[in-house]
Amino acid sequence: MINQSEISSKSEWNAIVKDLPGISILQTWEWGAVKSKYGWRPEHYIWRDQSGDVAAAALILIKEISVHVLKKSIRTIYIPQGPLLDWSNTPLRGKVLDDIRKFARGMGASLIKVDPEIIYGMGERIDNTDKKFLLAQEIVNELEKNGWLYSAQQIQFKNTAWIRLEKSEDELLAAMKQKTRYNIRLAGRKGVFIREGRIDDLERLYQMYLETSIRDGFIIRPKKYYFDVWSKFIKAKMAVPLIAEVENEMVAGLLLFHFGNRSWYLYGMSTDKHREKMPNYLLQWEAIRKSKKFGCSIYDLWGAPDKFEKKDRMWGVYRFKQGLACKVVQRIGAYDYPLNKITYKIINKLIPRFLSITRKIRKVQQLQELE
């Protein structure tokens, strides 16, 4: 028998989830606390085995969305990069998913979305005889048989890239592409200096992030959201800003998140100044070194192409990451469970339209902010 229960203590929750398979910064108490400011209600559930040990956990986010076409509000449930468990344990995954469905029905939800760390394979080419692939395919078949659908709305990146940190610094450098090593050393010679940031650096970091988004053509959220995320994790000592300066002028930065045995590169930003001095290369090298000092064994570079071809939106960023000797991690992506199929179909038609409108509005706002 596997028993389910709710956890209401931050310290207890984080102590539990940091040791479970598929550990993610998006399953921490702090992430739920930030999302609670933006319409989500966090719930924290665990499953214990017969010995009383925790076998699984899920930060469950619940949100009410007003749909004018339906003339009502609908309730959605999202488990970001979770639930956390050993997915090779067939009875456990069956119990957890069944309990989540029961929970959602009890809440009157119309939709459940999960995107757990279930890995198809490592590298650009998947070996369909590998144990990882066979297990992932077994789980996907099981999900689809039980009514889960591959989500048209992938909230997180389906694939990512890891750097394994067990090697020494010299070995990590040696594994990188020659041009990357050269650019790291060039940045040092050209006077690029890396320092740890503080809360009072967030305003400038956001301005660089805004500039980056406009230059590279992606949409970002309003400033308050990033201040809430960044400051929450910095104060919890689960994130550190790393800032590249040239002659005391901030030219690039990144937010390095860390929890348990992993670190994450979630946000990166830069200006057009001194780009020829390669500050981003030295920033990533410092992030690797910091991650090792935090005791991390994996540095997650947060995002890789869905398809490994030049037309993929992630290709340019991925080429930069490749130079750092990362390894691609291909995952199954997010799956939806529609508890109300009619509502689900309507939502899937409306969301792309809604996102298109909000992106256009936000793009205008971003340009106004930069002025």
C-alpha positions as CSV (number, residue, x, y, z in Angstrom):
1,M,0.0,0.0,0.0
2,I,1.3,3.5,-0.9
3,N,-0.1,6.2,1.2
4,Q,-0.6,9.8,0.1
5,S,-0.4,12.9,2.4
6,E,0.0,16.6,2.2
7,I,3.1,18.5,3.4
8,S,2.8,22.0,4.9
9,S,6.3,22.7,6.0
10,K,8.8,24.4,3.6
11,S,11.9,22.9,5.1
12,E,10.3,19.4,5.2
13,W,9.2,19.7,1.6
14,N,12.5,20.8,0.2
15,A,14.4,18.2,2.1
16,I,12.1,15.5,0.6
17,V,12.1,16.6,-3.1
18,K,15.8,17.3,-3.3
19,D,16.5,13.6,-2.9
20,L,13.9,12.2,-5.4
21,P,14.5,11.2,-9.0
22,G,14.0,14.0,-11.5
23,I,14.8,16.8,-9.0
24,S,13.7,20.2,-10.3
25,I,13.9,23.8,-9.1
26,L,10.3,24.0,-10.3
27,Q,9.2,21.5,-7.7
28,T,10.6,23.5,-4.8
29,W,8.5,25.2,-2.1
30,E,9.8,28.6,-3.3
31,W,8.5,28.1,-6.9
32,G,5.0,27.4,-5.6
33,A,5.3,30.5,-3.4
34,V,6.2,32.7,-6.4
35,K,3.4,31.3,-8.5
36,S,0.9,31.9,-5.8
37,K,1.3,35.6,-6.5
38,Y,0.2,35.0,-10.1
39,G,-3.1,33.2,-9.7
40,W,-1.9,29.7,-8.9
41,R,-2.6,27.9,-5.6
42,P,0.2,25.5,-4.6
43,E,-0.5,22.1,-3.0
44,H,2.3,19.8,-1.8
45,Y,1.7,16.0,-1.8
46,I,3.9,13.0,-1.1
47,W,3.4,9.3,-1.4
48,R,5.0,6.9,1.2
49,D,5.8,3.2,0.8
50,Q,5.1,0.5,3.3
51,S,8.3,1.3,5.2
52,G,7.2,4.9,5.6
53,D,9.8,6.3,3.2
54,V,8.8,8.9,0.7
55,A,8.5,7.3,-2.8
56,A,7.0,10.2,-4.8
57,A,6.1,13.9,-4.5
58,A,4.3,16.5,-6.5
59,L,4.0,20.3,-6.3
60,I,0.5,20.7,-7.7
61,L,-0.4,24.2,-9.0
62,I,-4.1,25.0,-9.4
63,K,-5.6,27.9,-11.3
64,E,-9.0,29.4,-12.2
65,I,-9.1,30.7,-15.7
66,S,-12.1,32.8,-16.9
67,V,-13.2,31.8,-20.4
68,H,-15.7,34.3,-21.8
69,V,-16.7,32.1,-24.7
70,L,-17.9,29.5,-22.2
71,K,-19.3,32.1,-19.9
72,K,-17.6,30.4,-16.9
73,S,-14.3,29.8,-15.2
74,I,-12.4,26.6,-15.6
75,R,-9.9,25.1,-13.2
76,T,-6.6,23.7,-14.5
77,I,-3.9,21.7,-12.7
78,Y,-0.3,21.8,-13.6
79,I,2.6,19.8,-12.1
80,P,5.8,21.6,-13.4
81,Q,8.6,19.2,-14.2
82,G,6.8,16.6,-12.1
83,P,5.6,14.5,-10.4
84,L,9.0,13.2,-9.0
85,L,9.3,9.5,-8.6
86,D,11.1,6.4,-10.0
87,W,9.1,6.0,-13.2
88,S,10.4,2.5,-13.7
89,N,8.3,1.5,-10.7
90,T,5.1,0.5,-12.5
91,P,2.8,0.2,-9.4
92,L,4.1,3.5,-8.0
93,R,3.6,5.5,-11.2
94,G,0.1,4.0,-11.6
95,K,-0.9,4.9,-8.1
96,V,0.5,8.4,-8.3
97,L,-1.2,9.2,-11.6
98,D,-4.5,7.7,-10.4
99,D,-4.4,9.8,-7.2
100,I,-3.6,12.9,-9.2
101,R,-6.7,12.2,-11.4
102,K,-8.9,11.7,-8.3
103,F,-7.5,14.9,-6.8
104,A,-8.3,16.8,-10.0
105,R,-11.9,15.4,-10.2
106,G,-12.4,16.4,-6.5
107,M,-11.3,19.9,-7.3
108,G,-13.6,20.1,-10.3
109,A,-10.7,20.6,-12.7
110,S,-11.1,20.4,-16.5
111,L,-7.4,19.7,-17.3
112,I,-4.3,18.2,-15.8
113,K,-0.8,18.9,-17.2
114,V,2.3,17.1,-16.2
115,D,5.8,17.2,-17.7
116,P,8.0,14.8,-15.7
117,E,11.6,13.9,-16.3
118,I,11.1,10.8,-18.4
119,I,14.1,10.6,-20.7
120,Y,14.0,9.0,-24.2
121,G,17.8,9.2,-24.5
122,M,21.0,11.2,-24.4
123,G,22.4,12.8,-27.5
124,E,20.9,14.1,-30.7
125,R,20.2,10.6,-32.0
126,I,18.1,8.3,-29.9
127,D,19.0,4.6,-29.7
128,N,15.6,2.8,-29.8
129,T,17.2,-0.3,-28.3
130,D,18.5,1.6,-25.2
131,K,16.9,0.8,-21.9
132,K,15.9,4.5,-21.4
133,F,14.1,4.6,-24.7
134,L,12.3,1.4,-24.1
135,L,11.1,2.5,-20.6
136,A,10.1,5.9,-21.9
137,Q,8.1,4.3,-24.7
138,E,6.4,1.9,-22.3
139,I,5.4,4.9,-20.1
140,V,4.1,6.9,-23.1
141,N,2.1,3.9,-24.4
142,E,0.6,3.5,-20.9
143,L,-0.2,7.2,-20.6
144,E,-2.0,7.3,-24.0
145,K,-3.9,4.0,-23.2
146,N,-5.2,5.7,-20.0
147,G,-6.4,8.8,-21.8
148,W,-3.4,11.2,-21.5
149,L,-2.6,13.2,-24.6
150,Y,0.7,14.8,-25.8
151,S,0.2,18.4,-25.0
152,A,-0.1,21.0,-27.8
153,Q,1.0,23.6,-25.2
154,Q,4.5,22.7,-24.0
155,I,5.2,25.0,-21.1
156,Q,8.8,24.0,-20.4
157,F,11.4,23.0,-23.0
158,K,10.8,19.4,-24.1
159,N,14.6,18.8,-24.4
160,T,17.5,20.2,-22.5
161,A,21.3,19.9,-22.3
162,W,23.4,18.8,-19.3
163,I,27.0,19.3,-18.3
164,R,28.2,16.5,-16.0
165,L,30.3,18.1,-13.2
166,E,32.1,15.1,-11.7
167,K,35.3,15.8,-13.6
168,S,38.0,18.3,-12.6
169,E,38.0,21.8,-13.9
170,D,40.9,21.0,-16.2
171,E,39.0,18.0,-17.6
172,L,35.8,20.1,-18.1
173,L,37.8,22.7,-20.0
174,A,39.6,20.0,-22.1
175,A,36.2,18.5,-23.1
176,M,35.0,21.9,-24.5
177,K,35.4,22.9,-28.1
178,Q,38.7,24.6,-28.9
179,K,37.0,27.8,-29.9
180,T,35.1,27.9,-26.6
181,R,38.2,27.4,-24.5
182,Y,39.9,30.2,-26.5
183,N,37.0,32.6,-26.0
184,I,36.9,31.9,-22.2
185,R,40.6,32.8,-22.0
186,L,40.2,35.7,-24.4
187,A,37.5,37.2,-22.1
188,G,39.9,37.1,-19.2
189,R,42.7,38.7,-21.2
190,K,40.5,41.4,-22.5
191,G,39.5,42.6,-19.0
192,V,36.2,40.9,-18.4
193,F,35.6,40.5,-14.7
194,I,32.9,38.2,-13.2
195,R,31.3,39.0,-9.8
196,E,28.4,37.7,-7.8
197,G,25.4,40.0,-7.9
198,R,23.1,41.3,-5.2
199,I,19.5,42.2,-4.9
200,D,20.2,45.8,-5.8
201,D,21.6,44.6,-9.1
202,L,18.3,43.2,-10.2
203,E,17.1,46.4,-11.9
204,R,20.1,46.5,-14.2
205,L,19.9,42.8,-14.8
206,Y,16.2,43.1,-15.9
207,Q,17.1,46.0,-18.2
208,M,19.7,43.8,-19.9
209,Y,17.2,41.0,-20.1
210,L,14.7,43.3,-21.7
211,E,17.4,44.4,-24.2
212,T,18.3,40.8,-24.9
213,S,14.6,39.9,-25.6
214,I,14.1,42.7,-28.1
215,R,17.4,42.0,-29.8
216,D,16.9,38.2,-30.0
217,G,13.1,38.4,-30.7
218,F,11.5,36.7,-27.7
219,I,8.8,37.8,-25.3
220,I,9.4,38.2,-21.6
221,R,7.0,38.8,-18.7
222,P,6.7,42.2,-16.8
223,K,9.5,43.2,-14.5
224,K,7.7,42.5,-11.3
225,Y,7.5,38.7,-12.2
226,Y,11.3,38.4,-12.6
227,F,12.0,40.5,-9.4
228,D,9.7,38.1,-7.5
229,V,11.4,35.0,-8.9
230,W,14.9,36.2,-8.6
231,S,14.7,37.8,-5.2
232,K,12.8,34.8,-3.7
233,F,15.5,32.3,-4.7
234,I,18.4,34.7,-4.0
235,K,17.1,35.3,-0.4
236,A,16.6,31.5,0.0
237,K,20.2,31.0,-1.1
238,M,19.1,28.9,-4.0
239,A,20.2,31.3,-6.8
240,V,23.0,33.7,-7.4
241,P,23.4,36.4,-10.1
242,L,26.6,36.2,-12.0
243,I,27.6,39.5,-13.6
244,A,30.2,40.2,-16.3
245,E,31.8,43.7,-16.2
246,V,34.2,45.5,-18.3
247,E,35.8,48.6,-16.7
248,N,33.1,48.4,-14.0
249,E,30.3,48.5,-16.5
250,M,27.8,45.6,-16.5
251,V,27.8,44.0,-19.9
252,A,26.2,40.5,-19.4
253,G,24.7,38.4,-16.6
254,L,23.0,35.2,-15.8
255,L,20.9,33.7,-12.9
256,L,22.4,30.5,-11.6
257,F,19.8,28.4,-9.7
258,H,20.9,25.5,-7.6
259,F,19.1,22.9,-5.5
260,G,20.2,19.4,-4.3
261,N,22.7,18.0,-6.8
262,R,21.7,20.2,-9.7
263,S,22.1,23.7,-11.0
264,W,20.2,25.5,-13.7
265,Y,20.9,28.3,-16.2
266,L,17.3,29.8,-16.4
267,Y,18.0,33.4,-17.4
268,G,20.8,35.0,-19.4
269,M,21.1,38.6,-20.5
270,S,23.6,40.9,-22.2
271,T,24.1,44.2,-23.9
272,D,25.7,45.0,-27.3
273,K,28.7,46.5,-25.6
274,H,32.0,44.7,-25.5
275,R,30.5,41.6,-27.2
276,E,33.9,41.1,-29.0
277,K,35.4,40.4,-25.5
278,M,33.2,37.3,-25.2
279,P,31.8,37.9,-21.7
280,N,29.1,35.2,-22.0
281,Y,31.8,32.5,-22.4
282,L,33.5,33.5,-19.1
283,L,30.1,33.8,-17.4
284,Q,29.3,30.2,-18.3
285,W,32.7,29.0,-17.1
286,E,32.1,30.7,-13.8
287,A,28.6,29.2,-13.6
288,I,30.2,25.7,-14.0
289,R,32.8,26.4,-11.3
290,K,30.2,27.8,-8.9
291,S,28.0,24.8,-9.6
292,K,30.8,22.5,-8.6
293,K,31.3,24.5,-5.4
294,F,27.6,24.1,-4.6
295,G,28.1,20.3,-4.7
296,C,26.2,19.9,-8.0
297,S,26.8,17.0,-10.3
298,I,24.7,18.3,-13.1
299,Y,24.5,21.8,-14.7
300,D,21.3,22.0,-16.7
301,L,21.6,24.6,-19.5
302,W,17.8,24.8,-19.8
303,G,16.7,24.1,-23.3
304,A,17.7,22.3,-26.5
305,P,16.1,22.1,-29.9
306,D,13.0,19.9,-30.4
307,K,14.4,19.0,-33.8
308,F,18.2,19.1,-34.4
309,E,18.1,21.2,-37.5
310,K,19.1,24.8,-38.3
311,K,15.5,26.0,-38.7
312,D,14.7,25.1,-35.1
313,R,14.2,28.2,-32.9
314,M,16.8,27.0,-30.4
315,W,19.5,26.2,-32.9
316,G,21.7,29.3,-32.4
317,V,21.6,29.1,-28.6
318,Y,22.2,25.4,-28.9
319,R,25.4,25.9,-31.0
320,F,26.8,28.0,-28.2
321,K,25.9,25.4,-25.6
322,Q,27.5,22.7,-27.7
323,G,30.8,24.4,-27.3
324,L,30.6,23.8,-23.5
325,A,30.6,20.0,-24.1
326,C,27.0,19.5,-23.0
327,K,25.0,16.4,-23.6
328,V,21.5,16.6,-25.0
329,V,18.7,15.1,-22.9
330,Q,15.6,14.2,-24.9
331,R,12.4,13.8,-22.9
332,I,8.8,12.8,-23.6
333,G,7.5,16.4,-23.0
334,A,4.3,17.5,-21.3
335,Y,1.1,15.4,-21.3
336,D,-2.5,16.5,-20.7
337,Y,-5.3,14.7,-19.1
338,P,-8.7,16.2,-20.2
339,L,-11.3,15.6,-17.5
340,N,-13.8,17.5,-19.7
341,K,-13.1,16.7,-23.4
342,I,-15.3,19.4,-24.8
343,T,-13.8,22.1,-22.6
344,Y,-10.3,20.8,-23.4
345,K,-10.9,21.1,-27.2
346,I,-12.2,24.7,-26.8
347,I,-9.2,25.6,-24.6
348,N,-6.7,24.2,-27.1
349,K,-8.3,26.4,-29.8
350,L,-8.4,29.5,-27.7
351,I,-5.0,29.4,-26.1
352,P,-3.0,30.0,-29.3
353,R,-5.2,33.0,-30.1
354,F,-4.9,34.3,-26.6
355,L,-1.1,33.9,-26.6
356,S,-0.8,35.6,-30.0
357,I,-2.7,38.6,-28.7
358,T,-0.9,38.9,-25.4
359,R,2.5,38.5,-27.1
360,K,1.7,41.4,-29.5
361,I,0.6,43.6,-26.5
362,R,3.7,42.6,-24.5
363,K,6.0,43.3,-27.4
364,V,4.7,46.9,-27.6
365,Q,5.1,47.2,-23.8
366,Q,8.7,45.9,-24.0
367,L,9.7,48.5,-26.6
368,Q,8.1,51.2,-24.4
369,E,10.0,50.0,-21.4
370,L,13.3,50.2,-23.2
371,E,12.7,53.8,-24.3
